[in-house]
Amino acid sequence: MKEKVVILDFGSQYTQLIARRLRELNVYCEIYPYNKNLDEVGEANAFILSGSPFSVLDTNALYFDLNLIAGKYPILAVCYGAQLTAHQLGGKVLKSEKREYGKAKMHILDEQCALFRGLEDGAQIWMSHGDTIKDIPENFELIANTDDIPVAAFQSKPNVYDKPFICLQFHPEVTHSLQGKELLANFVFDIAGLSGDWTPASFVEEKVEDLKSLLGEDKVLLGLSGGVDSSVAASLIHKAIGDRLYCVFIDNGLLRKNEFEMVLDSYKHMGLNVIGVNASEEFLGQLDGVADPELKRKTIGRVFIEVFEREAKKIKDVKWLAQGTIYPDVIESVSVHGPSVTIKSHHNVGGLPEKLHLKIVEPLRMLFKDEVRRVGKQLNLDAALIGRHPFPGPGLAIRVLGALSKEKIRLCQEADAIFISKLRKWDLYDKVWQAGAILLPVQSVGVMGDERTYEFAVALRCVNSVDGMTAEWSKLPHDFLAEVSSDIINSVKGINRVVFDISTKPPATIEWE
């Protein structure tokens, strides 16, 4: 059995970070909503209960019956998970007089506890909760506190459960908990007994065998986007079934400047069977004047299905549709914690398989972006392709804010091309995660020569990230920004102002729409 840690999500903004930290330890894990039927979760080696913005004292508190897993698996309960444990198993939880948020120093009370092996007493941890655990259940014992909080960590007493049950009032997954990764390593390796054998090489070997078994002698159709996700997905499937994979690359008119031709050329060298379809007029005609971001996405999705369906019918006896869906797509498109809202619709999650009457295969759906890149490297994909910046599925449609038109998309393409080319010239492209130009829906007064202008403004967006779930704005040199701004304003008629976006994710998103 493949080792797996199950993370039950109660809605914390940090839940994905728990998964990230475990993956960094080469430990495979999956996130499930707290109310998921455990029969559908499958085999597991350990459970981690996440934090939550909710209170266990609320009438609509998120409830999970801990008796379903207590004693059967090693458990690590974080923040809300710890409060839920105390509240449900006989302890006492109270509303805090003030929100306990920020840095604290953890004092280890049980130096023999395997969870704290190698950790320093007084190590910095990160608190983020509105409830306080006043009393722990009688079958548990206190193992850590802070100067201000009597209960920072507690665990089940020996012989109460067959497997350890450990609770933390703080968040080990955030970088502010300076030894949090070591603590998580102690849990998965020393306490849960996992080996940490989940690597790109093991993933490729296992996934190719899975694909061979799943797909058999069937034909598979895949819509390539030119990005690393669909390219790695195509390579994996091609490795499994060879020339029974058929790829379609559609130009929707929303790609980067000259990207359609460049991407088609790169795929020829990969040995993939690729059909290039120029449908830009079809897309842009349907999108003309559309301003609402969700309507843009839905329109692009609808037209994509129409074009793709037309091309698919030209290939006989196809049984499967392959997609380059990755884990952040799944997480952001599906509410994993009950009472929440979808952040945005994703172009590659849902809809198309039913329309084409095809079964779906998504070989990357449990991988984060950086893991996809490592798998691509394992598959010997070209370094330039692996290192390509992420590009939104709806393309420049969501980088032209407000109502769309061919001319606005052209302006965005031209500005974007200058920005990206300058990043390469200054040897900055591979040092940032994602970059692009955003055409703003405002015009401002400018002066060029003796003439006054009234033209569009463009925002430069450039961020650094590991997986796209969080991002910091890139600290680009001022001389570089000055050169980019000057070239855009002087070269792109219709733009007379350039600004630089210095927002982090969260609270902002990487894309503006």
DALINKA-V548818 format. One record per residue. N is the residue number from 1. OMEGA is omega in radians with two decimals (* if undefined). NEAR is the number of other ideal C-beta (glycine too) atoms within 12 Angstrom. Layout:
n=N omega=OMEGA near=NEAR
n=N omega=OMEGA near=NEAR
This chain:
n=1 omega=3.06 near=11
n=2 omega=3.12 near=24
n=3 omega=-3.13 near=27
n=4 omega=2.97 near=30
n=5 omega=3.11 near=41
n=6 omega=3.08 near=39
n=7 omega=3.09 near=46
n=8 omega=-3.01 near=46
n=9 omega=3.06 near=41
n=10 omega=3.01 near=41
n=11 omega=-3.13 near=33
n=12 omega=3.04 near=34
n=13 omega=-3.09 near=28
n=14 omega=-3.05 near=38
n=15 omega=-3.13 near=40
n=16 omega=3.12 near=36
n=17 omega=3.08 near=39
n=18 omega=3.13 near=47
n=19 omega=3.14 near=40
n=20 omega=-3.09 near=35
n=21 omega=3.14 near=37
n=22 omega=3.12 near=41
n=23 omega=3.10 near=39
n=24 omega=3.10 near=29
n=25 omega=-3.09 near=31
n=26 omega=3.09 near=25
n=27 omega=-3.14 near=36
n=28 omega=3.14 near=36
n=29 omega=3.08 near=46
n=30 omega=3.11 near=38
n=31 omega=3.06 near=40
n=32 omega=3.04 near=35
n=33 omega=-3.07 near=30
n=34 omega=-3.08 near=41
n=35 omega=3.11 near=22
n=36 omega=3.06 near=25
n=37 omega=-3.05 near=13
n=38 omega=3.07 near=23
n=39 omega=-3.14 near=10
n=40 omega=-3.14 near=13
n=41 omega=3.14 near=25
n=42 omega=-3.11 near=16
n=43 omega=3.12 near=18
n=44 omega=3.09 near=32
n=45 omega=-3.12 near=35
n=46 omega=3.09 near=38
n=47 omega=2.97 near=44
n=48 omega=3.10 near=52
n=49 omega=-3.03 near=45
n=50 omega=2.99 near=44
n=51 omega=-3.09 near=47
n=52 omega=3.01 near=41
n=53 omega=-3.09 near=28
n=54 omega=3.07 near=31
n=55 omega=3.09 near=27
n=56 omega=-3.13 near=38
n=57 omega=3.13 near=24
n=58 omega=3.10 near=20
n=59 omega=3.13 near=9
n=60 omega=-3.13 near=14
n=61 omega=3.14 near=24
n=62 omega=-3.00 near=35
n=63 omega=3.00 near=21
n=64 omega=-3.13 near=35
n=65 omega=-3.08 near=17
n=66 omega=-3.14 near=36
n=67 omega=3.12 near=15
n=68 omega=-3.08 near=24
n=69 omega=-3.10 near=30
n=70 omega=3.13 near=31
n=71 omega=-3.13 near=20
n=72 omega=-3.11 near=21
n=73 omega=2.91 near=34
n=74 omega=-3.09 near=35
n=75 omega=2.98 near=43
n=76 omega=-3.11 near=49
n=77 omega=-3.04 near=52
n=78 omega=3.01 near=47
n=79 omega=3.12 near=51
n=80 omega=3.10 near=47
n=81 omega=3.10 near=49
n=82 omega=3.13 near=49
n=83 omega=3.10 near=46
n=84 omega=3.13 near=41
n=85 omega=3.14 near=44
n=86 omega=-3.08 near=38
n=87 omega=-3.03 near=33
n=88 omega=-3.00 near=29
n=89 omega=2.98 near=33
n=90 omega=3.05 near=16
n=91 omega=-3.12 near=31
n=92 omega=3.12 near=23
n=93 omega=3.13 near=33
n=94 omega=2.99 near=22
n=95 omega=3.10 near=19
n=96 omega=3.06 near=23
n=97 omega=3.04 near=10
n=98 omega=-3.12 near=14
n=99 omega=3.14 near=15
n=100 omega=-2.99 near=31
n=101 omega=3.05 near=20
n=102 omega=-3.04 near=21
n=103 omega=3.04 near=23
n=104 omega=3.10 near=30
n=105 omega=-3.09 near=27
n=106 omega=3.08 near=39
n=107 omega=-3.10 near=27
n=108 omega=-3.14 near=28
n=109 omega=3.12 near=22
n=110 omega=-3.07 near=26
n=111 omega=3.13 near=16
n=112 omega=-3.10 near=13
n=113 omega=-3.08 near=30
n=114 omega=-3.13 near=26
n=115 omega=-3.05 near=40
n=116 omega=-3.10 near=35
n=117 omega=3.12 near=20
n=118 omega=3.13 near=19
n=119 omega=3.13 near=34
n=120 omega=2.99 near=18
n=121 omega=-3.08 near=20
n=122 omega=3.14 near=20
n=123 omega=-3.13 near=29
n=124 omega=3.06 near=25
n=125 omega=-3.08 near=43
n=126 omega=3.12 near=34
n=127 omega=3.04 near=39
n=128 omega=-3.11 near=33
n=129 omega=-3.13 near=41
n=130 omega=3.10 near=26
n=131 omega=3.10 near=36
n=132 omega=3.05 near=33
n=133 omega=-3.11 near=41
n=134 omega=3.14 near=20
n=135 omega=3.07 near=21
n=136 omega=3.12 near=36
n=137 omega=-3.04 near=33
n=138 omega=3.11 near=16
n=139 omega=3.13 near=23
n=140 omega=3.13 near=34
n=141 omega=-3.12 near=26
n=142 omega=-3.14 near=31
n=143 omega=3.09 near=33
n=144 omega=3.03 near=38
n=145 omega=3.02 near=28
n=146 omega=3.12 near=30
n=147 omega=-3.05 near=16
n=148 omega=-3.04 near=23
n=149 omega=-3.10 near=32
n=150 omega=-3.10 near=22
n=151 omega=3.07 near=41
n=152 omega=3.11 near=44
n=153 omega=3.07 near=47
n=154 omega=-3.11 near=39
n=155 omega=3.11 near=38
n=156 omega=3.11 near=32
n=157 omega=3.12 near=19
n=158 omega=3.05 near=16
n=159 omega=3.06 near=11
n=160 omega=3.10 near=19
n=161 omega=3.07 near=25
n=162 omega=3.14 near=15
n=163 omega=-3.09 near=26
n=164 omega=3.09 near=35
n=165 omega=-3.02 near=46
n=166 omega=-3.10 near=47
n=167 omega=3.12 near=46
n=168 omega=3.08 near=52
n=169 omega=-3.11 near=47
n=170 omega=-3.09 near=45
n=171 omega=3.12 near=44
n=172 omega=-3.02 near=49
n=173 omega=-3.11 near=41
n=174 omega=-3.08 near=35
n=175 omega=3.13 near=22
n=176 omega=2.98 near=24
n=177 omega=-2.86 near=36
n=178 omega=3.10 near=22
n=179 omega=-3.12 near=31
n=180 omega=-3.14 near=36
n=181 omega=3.09 near=29
n=182 omega=3.11 near=25
n=183 omega=3.11 near=45
n=184 omega=3.09 near=41
n=185 omega=3.10 near=29
n=186 omega=-3.14 near=29
n=187 omega=-3.03 near=47
n=188 omega=-3.08 near=41
n=189 omega=-3.04 near=29
n=190 omega=-3.05 near=25
n=191 omega=-3.13 near=31
n=192 omega=3.06 near=35
n=193 omega=3.13 near=20
n=194 omega=-3.06 near=30
n=195 omega=-3.12 near=18
n=196 omega=-3.04 near=24
n=197 omega=-3.11 near=22
n=198 omega=-3.06 near=33
n=199 omega=3.06 near=22
n=200 omega=-3.13 near=29
n=201 omega=-3.14 near=17
n=202 omega=3.11 near=23
n=203 omega=-3.12 near=32
n=204 omega=-3.12 near=32
n=205 omega=-3.10 near=22
n=206 omega=-3.07 near=25
n=207 omega=3.12 near=36
n=208 omega=3.10 near=26
n=209 omega=3.10 near=18
n=210 omega=-3.12 near=23
n=211 omega=3.09 near=33
n=212 omega=-3.13 near=24
n=213 omega=-3.09 near=15
n=214 omega=-2.98 near=24
n=215 omega=3.13 near=33
n=216 omega=3.14 near=17
n=217 omega=-3.08 near=15
n=218 omega=3.01 near=25
n=219 omega=-3.10 near=28
n=220 omega=3.10 near=42
n=221 omega=-3.12 near=41
n=222 omega=3.06 near=49
n=223 omega=3.13 near=45
n=224 omega=3.11 near=44
n=225 omega=-3.04 near=43
n=226 omega=-3.14 near=40
n=227 omega=-3.06 near=41
n=228 omega=-3.07 near=41
n=229 omega=-3.11 near=47
n=230 omega=3.13 near=44
n=231 omega=3.11 near=41
n=232 omega=3.09 near=47
n=233 omega=3.13 near=43
n=234 omega=-3.12 near=46
n=235 omega=3.12 near=41
n=236 omega=-3.11 near=43
n=237 omega=3.11 near=43
n=238 omega=3.11 near=33
n=239 omega=-3.11 near=32
n=240 omega=-3.00 near=33
n=241 omega=3.05 near=32
n=242 omega=-2.99 near=21
n=243 omega=3.00 near=16
n=244 omega=3.03 near=27
n=245 omega=3.10 near=40
n=246 omega=-3.08 near=35
n=247 omega=3.09 near=43
n=248 omega=3.10 near=41
n=249 omega=-3.04 near=39
n=250 omega=3.02 near=41
n=251 omega=-3.12 near=31
n=252 omega=-3.14 near=45
n=253 omega=-3.07 near=38
n=254 omega=3.12 near=44
n=255 omega=3.03 near=39
n=256 omega=-3.11 near=37
n=257 omega=3.10 near=27
n=258 omega=-3.04 near=18
n=259 omega=-3.09 near=32
n=260 omega=-3.11 near=29
n=261 omega=-3.10 near=18
n=262 omega=-3.11 near=23
n=263 omega=3.10 near=34
n=264 omega=3.14 near=26
n=265 omega=-3.11 near=19
n=266 omega=-3.13 near=29
n=267 omega=3.11 near=33
n=268 omega=-3.10 near=17
n=269 omega=-3.13 near=17
n=270 omega=3.13 near=31
n=271 omega=-3.13 near=19
n=272 omega=3.07 near=35
n=273 omega=-3.00 near=26
n=274 omega=3.05 near=33
n=275 omega=3.11 near=27
n=276 omega=-3.09 near=28
n=277 omega=3.09 near=30
n=278 omega=-3.12 near=21
n=279 omega=-3.04 near=32
n=280 omega=-3.13 near=29
n=281 omega=-3.14 near=17
n=282 omega=3.13 near=26
n=283 omega=-3.05 near=36
n=284 omega=3.09 near=32
n=285 omega=-3.14 near=18
n=286 omega=-3.06 near=28
n=287 omega=-3.07 near=39
n=288 omega=3.11 near=22
n=289 omega=-3.14 near=18
n=290 omega=-3.06 near=32
n=291 omega=-3.08 near=21
n=292 omega=-3.08 near=19
n=293 omega=3.14 near=29
n=294 omega=3.11 near=21
n=295 omega=3.06 near=23
n=296 omega=-3.12 near=40
n=297 omega=-3.11 near=34
n=298 omega=3.11 near=24
n=299 omega=3.12 near=32
n=300 omega=3.13 near=41
n=301 omega=-3.12 near=31
n=302 omega=-3.13 near=26
n=303 omega=3.10 near=32
n=304 omega=3.13 near=41
n=305 omega=-3.13 near=32
n=306 omega=-3.13 near=25
n=307 omega=-3.11 near=33
n=308 omega=3.13 near=42
n=309 omega=3.12 near=29
n=310 omega=3.14 near=20
n=311 omega=-3.10 near=28
n=312 omega=-3.11 near=34
n=313 omega=3.13 near=18
n=314 omega=3.14 near=16
n=315 omega=-3.03 near=26
n=316 omega=2.96 near=10
n=317 omega=3.05 near=16
n=318 omega=-3.09 near=30
n=319 omega=-2.99 near=27
n=320 omega=2.96 near=35
n=321 omega=3.11 near=39
n=322 omega=3.12 near=47
n=323 omega=-3.14 near=41
n=324 omega=3.13 near=42
n=325 omega=3.06 near=39
n=326 omega=-2.96 near=39
n=327 omega=3.10 near=37
n=328 omega=3.05 near=40
n=329 omega=-3.11 near=37
n=330 omega=-3.09 near=29
n=331 omega=-3.06 near=39
n=332 omega=-3.08 near=30
n=333 omega=-3.10 near=26
n=334 omega=3.08 near=27
n=335 omega=-3.10 near=18
n=336 omega=-3.09 near=34
n=337 omega=2.97 near=33
n=338 omega=-2.99 near=24
n=339 omega=3.10 near=18
n=340 omega=3.14 near=24
n=341 omega=3.05 near=14
n=342 omega=3.14 near=19
n=343 omega=3.14 near=25
n=344 omega=3.06 near=27
n=345 omega=3.09 near=30
n=346 omega=-3.05 near=35
n=347 omega=-3.01 near=41
n=348 omega=3.07 near=40
n=349 omega=3.02 near=28
n=350 omega=2.99 near=24
n=351 omega=-2.98 near=26
n=352 omega=-3.11 near=33
n=353 omega=-3.12 near=27
n=354 omega=-3.12 near=13
n=355 omega=-3.09 near=21
n=356 omega=-3.10 near=29
n=357 omega=3.13 near=16
n=358 omega=3.00 near=30
n=359 omega=-3.05 near=22
n=360 omega=3.03 near=30
n=361 omega=-3.09 near=36
n=362 omega=-3.02 near=37
n=363 omega=-3.06 near=42
n=364 omega=-2.93 near=42
n=365 omega=3.12 near=30
n=366 omega=-3.11 near=30
n=367 omega=2.95 near=41
n=368 omega=-3.03 near=35
n=369 omega=-3.11 near=39
n=370 omega=3.10 near=29
n=371 omega=3.08 near=39
n=372 omega=3.13 near=45
n=373 omega=3.14 near=33
n=374 omega=3.08 near=30
n=375 omega=3.09 near=39
n=376 omega=3.10 near=38
n=377 omega=3.10 near=24
n=378 omega=3.14 near=25
n=379 omega=3.11 near=34
n=380 omega=3.03 near=18
n=381 omega=-3.13 near=36
n=382 omega=-3.08 near=22
n=383 omega=-3.14 near=14
n=384 omega=3.13 near=21
n=385 omega=3.13 near=33
n=386 omega=-3.07 near=30
n=387 omega=-3.14 near=27
n=388 omega=3.09 near=34
n=389 omega=3.00 near=37
n=390 omega=3.14 near=36
n=391 omega=-3.04 near=36
n=392 omega=3.11 near=38
n=393 omega=3.10 near=37
n=394 omega=3.07 near=39
n=395 omega=-3.06 near=40
n=396 omega=3.10 near=44
n=397 omega=3.14 near=49
n=398 omega=2.99 near=39
n=399 omega=2.93 near=41
n=400 omega=-3.04 near=44
n=401 omega=-3.13 near=31
n=402 omega=-3.04 near=26
n=403 omega=-3.11 near=21
n=404 omega=2.98 near=39
n=405 omega=3.11 near=25
n=406 omega=-3.08 near=23
n=407 omega=3.12 near=21
n=408 omega=3.11 near=38
n=409 omega=3.10 near=37
n=410 omega=3.11 near=27
n=411 omega=3.14 near=37
n=412 omega=3.11 near=45
n=413 omega=-3.10 near=36
n=414 omega=3.14 near=31
n=415 omega=3.13 near=47
n=416 omega=-3.13 near=41
n=417 omega=3.11 near=30
n=418 omega=-3.12 near=34
n=419 omega=-3.10 near=47
n=420 omega=-3.14 near=34
n=421 omega=3.12 near=24
n=422 omega=3.07 near=33
n=423 omega=3.11 near=32
n=424 omega=-3.13 near=22
n=425 omega=-3.10 near=15
n=426 omega=3.14 near=24
n=427 omega=-3.13 near=12
n=428 omega=-3.02 near=27
n=429 omega=-3.09 near=24
n=430 omega=-3.13 near=19
n=431 omega=3.10 near=21
n=432 omega=-3.06 near=32
n=433 omega=-3.04 near=34
n=434 omega=-3.14 near=39
n=435 omega=3.09 near=45
n=436 omega=3.11 near=39
n=437 omega=3.13 near=45
n=438 omega=3.09 near=40
n=439 omega=-3.07 near=44
n=440 omega=-3.09 near=30
n=441 omega=3.13 near=24
n=442 omega=3.04 near=19
n=443 omega=-3.12 near=20
n=444 omega=-3.13 near=20
n=445 omega=3.06 near=15
n=446 omega=3.11 near=21
n=447 omega=3.08 near=14
n=448 omega=-3.04 near=17
n=449 omega=3.11 near=9
n=450 omega=-3.06 near=6
n=451 omega=2.97 near=12
n=452 omega=3.12 near=12
n=453 omega=3.05 near=20
n=454 omega=-2.95 near=17
n=455 omega=-3.05 near=29
n=456 omega=3.01 near=37
n=457 omega=3.09 near=33
n=458 omega=3.09 near=45
n=459 omega=3.05 near=37
n=460 omega=3.13 near=42
n=461 omega=-3.13 near=44
n=462 omega=-3.06 near=38
n=463 omega=2.99 near=34
n=464 omega=-3.09 near=25
n=465 omega=3.03 near=28
n=466 omega=-3.04 near=28
n=467 omega=3.13 near=34
n=468 omega=3.14 near=35
n=469 omega=2.99 near=33
n=470 omega=-3.10 near=28
n=471 omega=3.03 near=31
n=472 omega=3.08 near=22
n=473 omega=-3.05 near=26
n=474 omega=-3.14 near=32
n=475 omega=-3.09 near=16
n=476 omega=-3.14 near=29
n=477 omega=-3.14 near=18
n=478 omega=3.13 near=11
n=479 omega=3.09 near=13
n=480 omega=-3.13 near=29
n=481 omega=3.12 near=29
n=482 omega=-3.14 near=18
n=483 omega=3.11 near=25
n=484 omega=-3.12 near=39
n=485 omega=-3.13 near=30
n=486 omega=-3.11 near=18
n=487 omega=3.14 near=26
n=488 omega=-3.10 near=39
n=489 omega=-3.11 near=30
n=490 omega=-3.02 near=19
n=491 omega=-3.04 near=23
n=492 omega=3.14 near=33
n=493 omega=-3.07 near=19
n=494 omega=3.08 near=28
n=495 omega=-3.14 near=43
n=496 omega=-3.14 near=32
n=497 omega=3.13 near=28
n=498 omega=3.07 near=35
n=499 omega=-3.10 near=27
n=500 omega=-3.08 near=29
n=501 omega=-3.14 near=33
n=502 omega=3.13 near=19
n=503 omega=3.09 near=22
n=504 omega=3.01 near=18
n=505 omega=-0.29 near=29
n=506 omega=0.22 near=17
n=507 omega=3.11 near=9
n=508 omega=2.97 near=20
n=509 omega=-3.14 near=27
n=510 omega=3.05 near=40
n=511 omega=-3.10 near=37
n=512 omega=3.11 near=31
n=513 omega=* near=32
